[in-house]
Amino acid sequence: MEQPRDLTVEAPRAWDRPMVTVPVLACLSLVGGQLPSFSAQANLWILTTGGALIWLGLGNRVPRRPPPGRLDRGALWWMLPVAVFGVFEAATFVMSAGDEFPTFSRLADPILADELVRSAVWFGWLAAFWGLVRR
């Protein structure tokens, strides 16, 4: 007799633990941090790692975590700085303001010139993407 799908519990996979995934994400981010910004190799690395994570997320290969409960009203206030940042970035990009009114991404270029900092940002990007894959 077959059991209903909502009553079955998936056994945790051995590779799906922080002890395994964090070093894998760290290795991927170290490789990505060594590539020069906006190069063909870096773009290919972004497409490859992002595509693999999208493939894992769209398939049934990764066990899902339950979604968080409803957000309280205070969480909406955190959307205000994100919206202001998005409008600011879009406006300066569309206006091509240049050096007299640079975008945040342009201001971050000197910081991201260091490979170790770039690897840390890569790790943050991959960890956030992995969190989305698990939802």
JONOR-V725855 format. One record per backbone hydrogen bond with DSSP energy under -0.5 kcal/mol. NH is the residue of the N-H (numbers start at 0). CO is the residue of the C=O. If there is no record, write none. Layout:
<<NH CO> <NH CO>>
//
This chain:
<<6 3> <7 3> <7 4> <15 12> <16 14> <19 16> <20 16> <21 17> <23 19> <24 20> <25 21> <26 22> <27 23> <28 24> <29 25> <30 26> <31 27> <32 28> <33 29> <33 30> <34 30> <34 31> <38 35> <42 38> <43 39> <44 40> <45 41> <46 42> <47 43> <48 44> <49 45> <50 46> <51 47> <52 48> <53 49> <54 50> <55 51> <56 52> <57 53> <58 54> <60 55> <61 55> <64 133> <74 71> <75 72> <76 73> <77 74> <78 75> <79 75> <79 76> <80 76> <81 77> <82 78> <83 79> <84 80> <85 81> <86 82> <87 83> <88 84> <89 85> <90 86> <91 87> <92 88> <93 89> <94 90> <95 91> <96 91> <99 96> <100 97> <101 98> <106 102> <107 103> <108 104> <108 105> <111 107> <112 109> <113 110> <117 113> <118 114> <119 115> <120 116> <121 117> <122 118> <123 119> <124 120> <125 121> <126 122> <127 123> <128 124> <129 125> <130 126> <131 127> <132 128> <133 129> <134 131>>
//
